[in-house]
């Protein structure tokens, strides 16, 4: 009972981090628009840092053959490419319907984040199952790396065309996928170990695709030098936070 309570209370706290975008609701639309691409830069850095500093090193340690990691990484990358092509096709064929059109990288971001949160739920659940103290430490580590990630996610969703309120709601629903991961690891502990390892490079492929194919090209559209510098610094800040979390989690 202690394991279940610790797991789900920790995940509830981590999931609430997805609502950090509520602070931006207090800003006027013009000010929010001015910082959107800075948040996109932060998200790109957090995604790349999450992939290269956290997911891939863990995957290479877990798999005996590096080629397996490469295949799963490429599979994740290609799946998100195919998914985005489908969303582009759907977007083009519904271009005359409704007032607001969401850019395809918005739903792609939500799906990638859902994978990420599902994995976080597995990690927290497994840590609590092993030892309560380790579960607390793992949950704290996840919370620290989720904070910049969720700030960036909000900016990405708003930039994709979601209203700030809808961005908050969808971001929170994506965060709740952590509960599914925890349920899997606590109820089906035998399957959870294999699933959690396989998801690592697959999710990394999705993160890299989203950052390289969607978010960074959005940043490259900015022509003003000063704004471009701030966006690049935000990207480096996202990378830096992910690296610092890695150092403190060892």
Residue pairs with C-beta under 8 A, 6 or more apart in sequence:
2 132
3 128
3 129
3 132
3 135
3 186
4 186
6 128
6 132
6 135
6 136
7 124
7 125
7 128
7 129
7 135
7 182
7 186
8 179
8 182
10 124
10 128
10 135
10 136
10 139
11 120
11 121
11 124
11 139
11 178
11 179
11 182
13 139
13 143
14 120
14 124
14 139
14 142
14 143
14 146
14 175
14 178
15 117
15 172
15 175
15 176
15 178
15 179
17 143
17 146
17 147
17 150
17 175
18 146
18 150
18 153
18 168
18 171
18 172
18 174
18 175
19 168
19 171
19 172
20 147
20 150
20 151
20 154
21 150
21 151
21 153
21 154
21 158
21 164
21 167
21 168
21 171
22 168
24 32
24 35
24 154
24 158
24 164
25 164
25 165
25 168
27 35
32 158
32 164
35 155
36 155
36 158
36 159
37 155
37 159
37 218
37 219
37 222
37 227
37 231
38 155
38 230
38 231
38 234
39 151
39 152
39 154
39 155
39 156
39 158
39 159
39 234
40 152
40 155
40 156
40 159
40 215
40 218
40 219
40 231
41 152
41 215
41 219
41 230
41 231
41 232
41 233
41 234
41 235
41 238
42 148
42 151
42 152
42 155
42 234
42 235
42 237
42 238
43 109
43 149
43 151
43 152
43 153
43 155
43 156
43 211
43 215
43 238
44 152
44 211
44 215
44 216
44 219
44 235
44 238
45 148
45 152
45 234
45 235
45 236
45 237
45 238
45 239
45 240
45 241
45 242
46 145
46 148
46 149
46 152
46 238
46 239
46 241
46 242
47 112
47 149
47 152
47 207
47 208
47 210
47 211
47 215
47 238
48 207
48 208
48 211
48 235
48 238
48 239
48 242
49 238
49 239
49 240
49 241
49 242
49 243
50 116
50 145
50 149
50 204
50 207
50 242
51 203
51 204
51 205
51 207
51 208
51 211
52 204
53 239
53 242
53 243
53 245
53 246
54 145
54 242
54 245
54 246
55 200
55 201
55 203
55 204
55 207
56 69
56 73
56 200
56 201
56 204
58 200
59 69
59 72
59 73
59 197
59 200
59 201
59 204
60 66
60 69
62 197
62 200
63 69
63 197
63 201
69 201
70 201
72 198
72 200
72 201
72 202
72 205
73 201
73 202
73 204
73 205
73 208
74 205
75 202
75 205
76 201
76 202
76 203
76 204
76 205
76 206
76 209
77 205
77 206
77 208
77 209
78 205
79 202
79 205
79 206
80 108
80 111
80 112
80 205
80 206
80 209
80 210
81 209
81 213
83 108
83 111
84 104
84 105
84 108
84 209
84 213
84 214
87 104
87 107
87 108
88 104
91 101
91 102
91 103
91 104
94 101
95 101
100 161
100 163
101 161
102 160
102 161
102 162
103 159
103 160
103 161
105 156
105 160
105 210
105 214
105 215
105 218
106 156
106 157
106 160
106 161
106 162
108 210
108 214
109 153
109 156
109 157
109 160
109 210
109 214
110 157
110 170
110 171
110 174
111 206
112 203
112 206
112 207
112 209
112 210
113 149
113 153
113 171
113 174
113 175
114 174
114 177
115 177
115 199
115 202
115 203
115 206
116 149
116 203
116 207
117 174
117 175
117 176
117 177
117 178
117 181
118 177
118 178
118 180
118 181
118 199
119 181
119 196
119 199
119 200
119 203
120 142
120 146
120 178
120 181
121 177
121 178
121 179
121 180
121 181
121 182
121 183
121 184
121 185
122 181
122 182
122 184
122 185
122 192
122 195
122 196
122 199
123 138
123 142
123 181
123 196
124 135
124 138
124 139
124 142
124 178
124 181
124 182
125 181
125 182
125 183
125 184
125 185
125 186
125 192
126 185
126 192
126 193
126 196
127 134
127 135
127 137
127 138
127 139
128 134
128 135
128 138
129 135
129 185
129 186
129 189
141 245
141 248
141 249
144 245
144 248
145 241
145 242
145 245
148 237
148 238
148 241
148 242
149 238
150 171
150 175
152 238
153 171
153 174
154 164
154 167
154 168
154 171
156 215
157 166
157 167
157 170
157 171
158 164
158 167
159 218
162 170
181 196
184 191
184 192
184 195
185 192
185 196
216 235
219 228
219 231
219 232
219 235
222 228
222 231
